[in-house]
Amino acid sequence: MSELLTFDEAKEFLRITSSTLYRLVQNGVVPASKVGGQWRFKKDRLEDWLSDQEVCFKDKR
């Protein structure tokens, strides 16, 4: 089972600011779920999402 991260843990994992993460989550860019009014992130899904972003970035060069 995947490790669940809080908003602050996900922010640190992705190395982005709170406002950036919030905007990305609100726009459905970063995979997240809302549990009890708080955002939660599955670490393995974030890792997959990051890998996809790296591939997209490399393809555009």
C-alpha positions in Angstrom: 0.0 0.0 0.0 1.2 3.5 -0.9 2.4 5.9 1.8 0.0 8.8 2.2 1.5 12.3 2.5 0.0 15.4 4.0 0.0 18.7 2.1 3.2 19.9 3.8 4.9 16.5 3.2 3.9 16.6 -0.5 5.2 20.2 -0.7 8.6 19.2 0.6 8.7 16.0 -1.5 8.0 18.0 -4.7 10.1 21.0 -3.5 7.5 23.6 -4.4 5.8 26.3 -2.4 2.4 25.9 -0.7 0.7 28.3 -3.1 2.1 26.5 -6.1 1.0 23.0 -4.8 -2.4 24.3 -3.9 -2.9 25.8 -7.4 -1.8 22.6 -9.1 -4.1 20.5 -6.9 -7.1 22.8 -7.5 -6.5 22.6 -11.2 -6.3 18.8 -11.2 -2.6 18.8 -12.4 -1.2 17.0 -9.4 -3.0 13.8 -8.3 -4.5 14.2 -4.8 -7.6 13.3 -2.8 -9.4 15.3 -0.2 -10.0 13.4 3.1 -11.8 15.1 5.9 -11.3 18.5 4.3 -7.5 18.0 4.0 -5.5 17.1 0.9 -3.7 13.8 0.9 -1.3 12.5 -1.7 -0.2 8.9 -2.5 3.6 9.0 -2.7 3.8 6.4 -5.5 1.3 8.4 -7.6 3.4 11.6 -7.0 6.5 9.7 -8.1 4.7 8.5 -11.3 3.4 12.0 -12.0 7.0 13.5 -11.6 8.3 10.9 -14.0 5.7 11.8 -16.5 6.6 15.5 -16.2 10.3 14.8 -16.8 9.5 12.8 -19.9 7.2 15.7 -21.2 9.9 18.3 -20.5 12.6 16.2 -22.2 10.4 15.7 -25.3 9.9 19.5 -25.7 13.6 20.2 -25.9 
